[in-house]
Amino acid sequence: MEATLAPQPRSRPTASTSNEVSETLARRLRAETAGDVLFDAPSRGRYATDASIYQIMPVGVLVPTSERDVAVAIDIARDLKVPVLPRGAGTSQCGQTTGAALVIDGSKYMRRVLDVNVQARTACVEPGLVLDHLNAQLRPHGLWFPVDVSTSAQATLGGMAGNNSCGSRSIAYGNMVHNVLGVGAWLSDGSQVQFGPVDGLTGKAAEIAAFVRNLAIRHRGEIERTWPKVLRRVAG
Ligand SMILES: Cc1cc2nc3c(=O)[nH]c(=O)nc-3n(C[C@H](O)[C@H](O)[C@H](O)COP(=O)(O)OP(=O)(O)OC[C@H]3O[C@@H](n4cnc5c(N)ncnc54)[C@H](O)[C@@H]3O)c2cc1C
């Protein structure tokens, strides 16, 4: 029998992340954040894959306890030129959470419901909150968050936003892009921005929105000609 052979998958950090950089990164994260800092091989191995076939060893993992930990980690990673890769439940199927990066896992500590406004029917949450946990807290009010991914027992709101998730009722209720009113985020330069309805954007968020809008306008012809007409695009 003749079989097709393939090279073995690589699962090591890229050559650009030296041991020295990775040790400095771990040392600084331990000193400057309150999060769990996981740089041992078994921990990195656990984070090397998600629900996809891909496998890439991360440089290390930070499990932050607060927004401050995330902001500090981004600053340290920028100083050391290490990419950062946020992660929720890791149920992505196309390798979205795999990479030779500092993985920042928000699912352990950053999972609080910060506010529910029953009249306005809005909620403000931390990104590591699991969808079923949010819906359990909304049930007494007769409300639910209607993007019903089938991984609702694991999927986090941050990961759902990152993937523009949808569900079996999305034709009626929409995807994440139709149900998320705003997102607070850090940029790689350490600045914090608030994304929301385009009309209300200010500062860097407005600049980024204008840049993306101009790209869409400039390439409109080619996008309309070549892009498949699908209901869901992961980029939102
Ligand atoms: C069996 C199975 C069934 C599925 N069914 C569905 C389905 O019905 N509908 C559907 O839409 N998808 C489905 N999926 C895909 C996946 O479960 C969803 O996309 C899910 O919402 C991802 O959530 P997560 O927390 O696992 O995200 P992750 O996989 O951890 O992350 C997803 C993306 O978001 C980014 N991200 C995570 N947290 C943050 C953050 N705090 N800030 C910025 N970016 C962040 C990550 O970098 C990544 O790019 C399914 C997957 C499996 C394995």
The ligand as a Tripos MOL2 file, in Angstrom:
@<TRIPOS>MOLECULE
LIG
   53    58     1     0     0
SMALL
NO_CHARGES

@<TRIPOS>ATOM
      1 C1        -18.7450   21.4400   18.9000 C.3       1 LIG1
      2 C2        -18.6990   22.9120   18.5650 C.ar      1 LIG1
      3 C3        -19.8670   23.5650   18.2490 C.ar      1 LIG1
      4 C4        -19.8520   24.9430   17.9210 C.ar      1 LIG1
      5 N1        -21.0180   25.5690   17.6560 N.ar      1 LIG1
      6 C5        -21.0160   26.8740   17.3360 C.ar      1 LIG1
      7 C6        -22.2410   27.5650   17.0820 C.ar      1 LIG1
      8 O1        -23.3350   27.0250   17.2120 O.2       1 LIG1
      9 N2        -22.1630   28.8600   16.7010 N.ar      1 LIG1
     10 C7        -20.9660   29.5150   16.6060 C.ar      1 LIG1
     11 O2        -20.9560   30.6920   16.2680 O.2       1 LIG1
     12 N3        -19.7970   28.9030   16.8860 N.ar      1 LIG1
     13 C8        -19.7890   27.6200   17.2590 C.ar      1 LIG1
     14 N4        -18.6110   26.9850   17.5650 N.ar      1 LIG1
     15 C9        -17.3580   27.7490   17.5850 C.3       1 LIG1
     16 C10       -17.0440   28.3290   18.9930 C.3       1 LIG1
     17 O3        -17.5730   27.5070   20.0020 O.3       1 LIG1
     18 C11       -17.6670   29.7040   19.1620 C.3       1 LIG1
     19 O4        -17.1430   30.5920   18.1920 O.3       1 LIG1
     20 C12       -17.4720   30.2880   20.5700 C.3       1 LIG1
     21 O5        -18.2990   31.4270   20.6890 O.3       1 LIG1
     22 C13       -16.0630   30.6840   20.8830 C.3       1 LIG1
     23 O6        -16.0090   31.0680   22.2530 O.3       1 LIG1
     24 P1        -14.6860   30.8040   23.1170 P.3       1 LIG1
     25 O7        -14.8680   31.4350   24.4570 O.co2     1 LIG1
     26 O8        -14.3300   29.3800   23.1060 O.co2     1 LIG1
     27 O9        -13.6350   31.6430   22.2740 O.3       1 LIG1
     28 P2        -12.1010   31.3240   21.9520 P.3       1 LIG1
     29 O10       -12.0370   30.1500   21.0350 O.co2     1 LIG1
     30 O11       -11.3330   31.2260   23.2290 O.co2     1 LIG1
     31 O12       -11.6960   32.6520   21.2140 O.3       1 LIG1
     32 C14       -12.3460   33.0380   20.0060 C.3       1 LIG1
     33 C15       -11.6700   34.2940   19.4260 C.3       1 LIG1
     34 O13       -11.9050   35.4150   20.2790 O.3       1 LIG1
     35 C16       -10.6790   35.9870   20.7090 C.3       1 LIG1
     36 N5        -10.8660   36.4120   22.1050 N.ar      1 LIG1
     37 C17       -11.2050   35.6480   23.1720 C.ar      1 LIG1
     38 N6        -11.2950   36.3970   24.2850 N.ar      1 LIG1
     39 C18       -11.0000   37.6760   23.9110 C.ar      1 LIG1
     40 C19       -10.8640   38.9090   24.6180 C.ar      1 LIG1
     41 N7        -11.0740   38.9860   25.9300 N.pl3     1 LIG1
     42 N8        -10.5400   40.0100   23.9150 N.ar      1 LIG1
     43 C20       -10.3190   39.9490   22.5730 C.ar      1 LIG1
     44 N9        -10.3960   38.8030   21.8560 N.ar      1 LIG1
     45 C21       -10.7340   37.6800   22.5180 C.ar      1 LIG1
     46 C22        -9.6380   34.8730   20.5650 C.3       1 LIG1
     47 O14        -8.3300   35.3880   20.3840 O.3       1 LIG1
     48 C23       -10.1460   34.1750   19.3090 C.3       1 LIG1
     49 O15        -9.7330   34.8860   18.1560 O.3       1 LIG1
     50 C24       -18.6080   25.6360   17.9020 C.ar      1 LIG1
     51 C25       -17.4200   24.9650   18.2410 C.ar      1 LIG1
     52 C26       -17.4570   23.6290   18.5640 C.ar      1 LIG1
     53 C27       -16.1690   22.9380   18.9410 C.3       1 LIG1
@<TRIPOS>BOND
     1     1     2 1
     2     2     3 ar
     3     2    52 ar
     4     3     4 ar
     5     4     5 ar
     6     4    50 ar
     7     5     6 ar
     8     6     7 ar
     9     6    13 1
    10     7     8 2
    11     7     9 ar
    12     9    10 ar
    13    10    11 2
    14    10    12 ar
    15    12    13 ar
    16    13    14 ar
    17    14    15 1
    18    14    50 ar
    19    15    16 1
    20    16    17 1
    21    16    18 1
    22    18    19 1
    23    18    20 1
    24    20    21 1
    25    20    22 1
    26    22    23 1
    27    23    24 1
    28    24    25 2
    29    24    26 1
    30    24    27 1
    31    27    28 1
    32    28    29 2
    33    28    30 1
    34    28    31 1
    35    31    32 1
    36    32    33 1
    37    33    34 1
    38    33    48 1
    39    34    35 1
    40    35    36 1
    41    35    46 1
    42    36    37 ar
    43    36    45 ar
    44    37    38 ar
    45    38    39 ar
    46    39    40 ar
    47    39    45 ar
    48    40    41 1
    49    40    42 ar
    50    42    43 ar
    51    43    44 ar
    52    44    45 ar
    53    46    47 1
    54    46    48 1
    55    48    49 1
    56    50    51 ar
    57    51    52 ar
    58    52    53 1
@<TRIPOS>SUBSTRUCTURE
     1 LIG1         1 GROUP 0 **** ****
